[in-house]
């Protein structure tokens, strides 16, 4: 990997953050004895939510069919989500049998009616200038921004809720040699905190600098680079940039063998999948699996994180 590309993966200097209620989470958080990872997928592309989860009951489906007109899915094609008692109330789009299986196994929950609205709105209230509503409500780019920031009152937030959450849980990840927030979708608002930096990892190739292998010449080159990174520490901007590079070198030493490795279990799950989205999830799965394994074996030389915030961003995924 070239130096410029490597630095792009290293992270960015985060701006100030409005922490809001996340401080309460940090106050109540307690150390855990097992590894935790939260994987977030942000779909930049469009998704027809009304055809993803569809009412199956008679009245609900009739209202859906009337409202959606020619866009409505035939009721017989929907994949029912079984419930403990009674008939299923909702069905999934027929292209989502994998999610139906996760639901049946008790490994998935659906949170509906979630959005950037400050309060429920009627059409009249939306048109009223006195009603509180998100800024630029029907602007696609502004709504993406507000989803990542979780602040709907402005389109100019300088932090994301993933970054702010990582800020608040920093004390639980203090022993980790790898940043607790990892992204495969670049540096974006979601992973920006006041003090936290996301580590951006590649989904193919190696995660390290070219020309720094194990022979004597490469070792001397690496030593020289590390010495250079200790110079000019009196300048705040230079110091911050060198800290990013130093941290990235340390993280790549841990993660490069993981990302370039093959694993029978993950190969069985991802072998038939192609495309950028699958590659992103595979990279995150490798990190989670090895981290969990190190923790269970009591080997915490690489990771001592207890609550890891892992962000995965899938651009332009549409259904």
C-alpha positions as CSV (number, residue, x, y, z in Angstrom):
1,X,0.0,0.0,0.0
2,X,1.4,3.4,-0.9
3,X,2.1,6.0,1.8
4,X,-0.7,8.4,0.6
5,X,-3.2,5.6,0.6
6,X,-2.0,4.3,3.9
7,X,-2.5,7.7,5.5
8,X,-6.0,7.9,4.1
9,X,-6.8,4.7,6.0
10,X,-5.2,6.0,9.2
11,X,-8.0,8.3,10.3
12,X,-8.8,12.0,10.5
13,X,-8.6,14.6,13.2
14,X,-12.1,14.8,14.6
15,X,-14.0,18.0,15.4
16,X,-15.9,19.0,18.4
17,X,-19.1,17.1,19.3
18,X,-22.4,17.7,20.9
19,X,-22.5,14.8,23.3
20,X,-26.1,15.1,24.4
21,X,-27.5,12.2,26.4
22,X,-24.5,9.9,25.6
23,X,-22.8,11.0,28.8
24,X,-25.4,9.1,30.7
25,X,-24.5,5.9,28.9
26,X,-20.8,6.4,29.9
27,X,-21.7,6.9,33.5
28,X,-23.8,3.7,33.6
29,X,-21.4,1.6,31.6
30,X,-19.5,-1.1,33.5
31,X,-16.7,-3.4,32.4
32,X,-17.8,-6.7,30.9
33,X,-16.0,-10.0,30.9
34,X,-16.7,-10.8,27.2
35,X,-16.0,-9.2,23.9
36,X,-18.7,-7.1,22.3
37,X,-18.9,-5.7,18.8
38,X,-21.6,-3.5,17.2
39,X,-21.7,-3.6,13.4
40,X,-23.5,-0.8,11.7
41,X,-24.4,-0.8,8.0
42,X,-25.4,2.5,6.5
43,X,-27.1,2.2,3.1
44,X,-26.2,5.3,1.0
45,X,-28.4,4.0,-1.8
46,X,-32.1,4.1,-1.9
47,X,-34.2,1.4,-0.2
48,X,-38.0,1.1,-0.6
49,X,-38.8,0.6,3.1
50,X,-42.5,0.2,2.4
51,X,-41.8,-2.8,0.2
52,X,-39.2,-4.3,2.7
53,X,-41.6,-4.9,5.5
54,X,-45.3,-5.2,4.5
55,X,-48.4,-5.7,6.6
56,X,-50.0,-9.2,6.2
57,X,-53.2,-8.7,8.1
58,X,-56.3,-8.1,5.9
59,X,-56.9,-4.5,6.8
60,X,-53.2,-3.6,6.9
61,X,-52.4,-5.2,3.5
62,X,-55.5,-3.6,1.9
63,X,-54.4,-0.1,3.0
64,X,-50.8,-0.9,1.8
65,X,-52.1,-2.1,-1.6
66,X,-54.3,0.9,-2.0
67,X,-51.6,3.4,-1.1
68,X,-48.8,1.7,-3.1
69,X,-51.0,1.0,-6.2
70,X,-48.9,-0.7,-8.9
71,X,-45.8,-0.7,-6.6
72,X,-47.5,-3.1,-4.2
73,X,-46.1,-6.6,-3.9
74,X,-48.6,-9.5,-4.3
75,X,-49.5,-10.8,-0.8
76,X,-48.8,-14.4,-1.7
77,X,-45.1,-13.5,-2.5
78,X,-44.3,-12.0,0.9
79,X,-42.2,-14.0,3.3
80,X,-44.1,-14.2,6.6
81,X,-42.4,-13.4,9.9
82,X,-43.8,-16.0,12.2
83,X,-44.8,-15.0,15.8
84,X,-45.2,-17.1,18.9
85,X,-49.0,-17.1,18.7
86,X,-51.4,-16.2,16.0
87,X,-51.0,-15.4,12.4
88,X,-47.9,-13.4,11.2
89,X,-48.6,-9.7,11.1
90,X,-45.8,-8.7,8.6
91,X,-44.0,-10.2,5.7
92,X,-40.6,-9.4,4.1
93,X,-39.8,-8.7,0.4
94,X,-39.5,-12.0,-1.4
95,X,-35.8,-11.3,-2.1
96,X,-35.0,-11.5,1.6
97,X,-35.2,-15.1,2.6
98,X,-31.9,-14.7,4.5
99,X,-33.5,-12.2,6.8
100,X,-36.5,-14.4,7.3
101,X,-34.2,-17.2,8.4
102,X,-32.5,-14.9,10.9
103,X,-35.9,-13.9,12.3
104,X,-37.0,-17.5,12.6
105,X,-33.8,-18.3,14.5
106,X,-34.4,-15.4,16.9
107,X,-31.4,-13.5,15.7
108,X,-33.1,-10.5,14.2
109,X,-35.4,-7.8,15.4
110,X,-37.0,-5.0,13.3
111,X,-37.3,-1.5,14.6
112,X,-40.0,0.3,12.6
113,X,-41.2,3.9,12.4
114,X,-37.7,5.3,13.0
115,X,-36.6,8.4,11.2
116,X,-35.3,12.0,11.6
117,X,-38.7,13.5,12.5
118,X,-38.7,15.5,15.7
119,X,-42.3,14.7,16.2
120,X,-45.1,13.0,14.2
121,X,-46.4,15.3,11.4
122,X,-49.5,15.6,9.3
123,X,-49.3,17.2,5.9
124,X,-50.8,20.4,7.3
125,X,-48.3,20.5,10.1
126,X,-45.5,19.9,7.6
127,X,-46.6,22.8,5.5
128,X,-46.9,25.0,8.6
129,X,-44.0,27.3,9.3
130,X,-44.6,27.0,13.1
131,X,-44.1,23.2,13.4
132,X,-40.8,21.8,14.6
133,X,-39.4,19.6,11.9
134,X,-36.0,18.4,10.6
135,X,-34.0,20.9,8.5
136,X,-34.3,20.2,4.7
137,X,-36.7,17.3,5.3
138,X,-36.9,16.0,1.7
139,X,-33.3,16.6,0.8
140,X,-31.7,13.2,0.3
141,X,-28.1,14.4,1.2
142,X,-29.3,16.3,4.3
143,X,-31.3,13.4,5.6
144,X,-28.2,11.1,5.2
145,X,-26.3,13.7,7.2
146,X,-28.9,13.8,9.9
147,X,-29.1,10.0,10.1
148,X,-25.4,9.8,10.7
149,X,-25.3,12.7,13.2
150,X,-28.6,11.8,14.9
151,X,-29.2,15.5,15.2
152,X,-32.1,16.6,13.0
153,X,-32.2,20.2,14.0
154,X,-29.3,21.1,11.8
155,X,-27.6,19.9,8.6
156,X,-24.2,21.2,9.8
157,X,-23.3,18.9,12.7
158,X,-19.6,18.1,12.9
159,X,-19.9,14.8,14.7
160,X,-21.7,11.4,14.2
161,X,-23.4,9.3,16.8
162,X,-20.9,6.5,16.2
163,X,-18.0,8.8,17.0
164,X,-19.8,10.3,20.1
165,X,-20.6,6.9,21.4
166,X,-17.0,5.8,21.1
167,X,-15.9,9.0,22.9
168,X,-18.1,8.1,25.8
169,X,-16.9,4.5,26.0
170,X,-13.2,5.4,25.6
171,X,-12.4,4.3,29.2
172,X,-13.6,0.8,28.5
173,X,-11.2,0.5,25.5
174,X,-8.2,2.1,27.0
175,X,-6.0,-1.0,26.8
176,X,-6.5,-1.7,23.1
177,X,-3.7,-1.3,20.6
178,X,-6.3,-1.0,17.8
179,X,-8.9,1.9,17.7
180,X,-12.3,0.7,19.0
181,X,-14.1,2.1,16.0
182,X,-13.3,0.6,12.6
183,X,-14.7,1.6,9.2
184,X,-14.6,-0.1,5.8
185,X,-16.4,2.8,4.2
186,X,-13.9,5.6,4.6
187,X,-13.9,8.5,7.1
188,X,-17.3,10.1,7.2
189,X,-19.6,12.0,9.6
190,X,-20.9,8.8,11.4
191,X,-17.4,7.8,12.7
192,X,-16.4,11.4,13.7
193,X,-16.1,12.1,17.4
194,X,-14.6,14.9,19.5
195,X,-11.6,12.7,20.5
196,X,-12.1,9.4,18.7
197,X,-10.6,8.5,15.4
198,X,-11.9,5.7,13.2
199,X,-9.4,3.3,11.7
200,X,-10.3,2.8,8.1
201,X,-9.3,-0.7,6.9
202,X,-9.1,-2.0,3.3
203,X,-11.3,-4.8,2.0
204,X,-8.6,-6.2,-0.3
205,X,-4.9,-6.3,-0.6
206,X,-2.6,-5.6,2.4
207,X,-2.9,-3.1,5.2
208,X,0.6,-1.8,5.5
209,X,3.3,0.3,3.7
210,X,5.2,-1.0,0.7
211,X,8.9,-1.6,1.3
212,X,8.7,-2.4,5.0
213,X,9.1,-6.2,5.0
214,X,11.3,-8.3,7.2
215,X,14.8,-8.0,5.6
216,X,17.5,-5.8,7.0
217,X,17.1,-3.0,4.6
218,X,13.3,-2.7,5.2
219,X,13.9,-2.9,9.0
220,X,16.4,0.0,8.7
221,X,13.9,2.0,6.6
222,X,11.1,1.4,9.2
223,X,13.5,2.5,12.1
224,X,14.3,5.7,10.2
225,X,10.6,6.4,9.6
226,X,9.8,5.9,13.3
227,X,12.7,8.3,14.2
228,X,11.3,10.9,11.9
229,X,7.9,10.6,13.5
230,X,9.4,11.6,16.8
231,X,10.7,14.9,15.5
232,X,9.1,18.4,15.6
233,X,6.8,17.5,18.4
234,X,6.6,21.1,19.4
235,X,4.2,21.9,16.6
236,X,0.7,20.9,17.4
237,X,-0.4,20.2,13.8
238,X,2.8,18.1,13.1
239,X,2.4,16.3,16.4
240,X,-1.2,15.4,15.6
241,X,-0.4,14.2,12.1
242,X,2.5,12.1,13.4
243,X,0.3,10.6,16.1
244,X,-2.1,9.4,13.4
245,X,0.7,7.8,11.4
246,X,2.3,6.2,14.4
247,X,-1.1,4.8,15.5
248,X,-1.8,3.5,12.0
249,X,1.6,1.7,11.9
250,X,0.8,0.0,15.2
251,X,-2.7,-1.0,14.1
252,X,-1.5,-2.3,10.7
253,X,1.0,-4.6,12.5
254,X,-1.9,-6.2,14.3
255,X,-4.5,-6.2,11.6
256,X,-2.6,-6.9,8.4
257,X,-2.0,-10.6,9.2
258,X,-5.7,-10.8,10.1
259,X,-7.1,-9.2,7.0
260,X,-4.8,-11.1,4.6
261,X,-5.5,-14.5,6.3
262,X,-8.0,-17.2,5.2
263,X,-10.3,-18.9,7.5
264,X,-12.4,-22.1,6.7
265,X,-15.4,-20.9,8.7
266,X,-15.6,-17.5,7.0
267,X,-14.8,-18.9,3.6
268,X,-17.8,-21.2,3.9
269,X,-20.0,-18.2,4.8
270,X,-18.6,-15.7,2.3
271,X,-17.1,-17.9,-0.4
272,X,-20.1,-17.6,-2.8
273,X,-20.6,-13.9,-2.2
274,X,-19.1,-11.3,-4.4
275,X,-19.2,-7.5,-4.5
276,X,-18.0,-4.6,-2.4
277,X,-20.6,-5.0,0.3
278,X,-19.7,-8.7,1.0
279,X,-16.0,-7.7,1.0
280,X,-16.6,-5.1,3.6
281,X,-18.5,-7.5,5.9
282,X,-15.9,-10.2,5.4
283,X,-13.1,-7.8,6.6
284,X,-15.1,-6.9,9.7
285,X,-15.9,-10.6,10.4
286,X,-12.2,-11.4,10.3
287,X,-11.5,-8.7,12.9
288,X,-14.3,-9.8,15.1
289,X,-13.5,-13.5,15.0
290,X,-9.8,-13.0,15.8
291,X,-10.6,-10.5,18.5
292,X,-13.1,-12.8,20.1
293,X,-10.7,-15.7,19.9
294,X,-7.9,-13.7,21.6
295,X,-10.2,-12.7,24.4
296,X,-11.4,-16.2,25.0
297,X,-7.9,-17.6,25.2
298,X,-6.9,-14.9,27.7
299,X,-4.4,-13.4,25.2
300,X,-5.0,-9.7,25.4
301,X,-1.7,-8.6,24.0
302,X,-3.4,-7.2,20.9
303,X,-6.8,-6.4,22.2
304,X,-8.2,-5.5,25.6
305,X,-11.4,-3.9,24.3
306,X,-14.6,-4.8,26.0
307,X,-17.0,-2.7,24.0
308,X,-15.9,-2.2,20.4
309,X,-17.8,0.1,18.1
310,X,-17.3,-1.2,14.6
311,X,-18.7,0.8,11.7
312,X,-19.3,-0.7,8.3
313,X,-20.6,1.5,5.5
314,X,-22.0,0.1,2.3
315,X,-22.3,2.7,-0.4
316,X,-25.1,2.4,-3.0
317,X,-26.7,-0.8,-1.8
318,X,-30.2,-0.9,-3.2
319,X,-33.0,-3.4,-3.2
